[in-house]
Structure formats: structure tokens, C-alpha cells
Amino acid sequence: MKTYAAKLPGLLAEIEEVAGRQPALAIAEAYGGRKMHFPLPRRLAKNGALYANNWLVMTVGAETALAIVSAILPLGGRAEIPMALEALGKQVGASRRFVQDHHETLSISEMATYLGITERQVRRLKQRLRAQGAIR
């Protein structure tokens, strides 16, 4: 993964303080623009084997995941992962044509991940395309 010096936004900056830049960038790359569920630290610590397939544990490892949720989200729950496009070296902007071509075959989440934009941006783009009669 290529690293850039751009400052990380919001929650990713907090993750960077706790776990370092590489784990924060890995989370941004895989889940930026999506709301994700963070496990309770006490459950993660007590039943680590049950969380082996958890998205956070699979992305950054069990120890780092525990450090992140303990320091930042002690009550667990859902939180939106910022995009961090500059830090990831990606171009900003959605592809209207991509959404138009794939609106029936890909989920909103899959389109957002592919395009490097938020799920909300994809929903709004689809809404505009529907209003224009470009999609159903």
C-alpha cells in the first residue's frame, strides 16, 4: 500500500494516534465511507476467538483491534469510517456512468468501495439518475 503524508480525517486520525498510520490507512482503504460496527473491548478481550472473522480484527489484527476499541470506542457500536482519499492518493469524484451501468448488479456498498466514495454519495447519485430517468 502506498503511503502519503496527508492528514487523516476524524476517526482515522484517532486510530492513527492509537495504532499507527499503517493500520489507519488499511482501515480507510478497505472500509472508508462505510458505517461499521465496532465490538465491545471487554468482549473482544474475553472471547477473541469468536471475533477472528470480525472486519476490524481481520484488517489490523487482534491486538491492534483491541487497542483501537479500548481507546476510542469503549462502548463499541457503529461509526462511519472517513474516506481519506488524499491520504490514500485517490482522485476525488464519482463516476456517474459507472453507477448507471452497474446499479442493478452491484450493491450501494460495493459501488462506494469501488469508486472510493461514501455510500451516501452513491445513494444521492442514484437518486439524481432516477429523477433524470437514466435508471429505474
Buried (B, 14 or more C-beta within 10 A) or exposed (E): EEEBEEEBBEBBBBBBEBBEBEBBBBBBBBBBBBEBEBBBBEEBBEEBEEBEEBBBBEBBBBEBBBBBBBBBBEEBEEBBBBBBBBBBEBEEEBBEEBBBEBBEEBEBBEBBBBBBBBBEBBBEBBEEBEEEEBBE
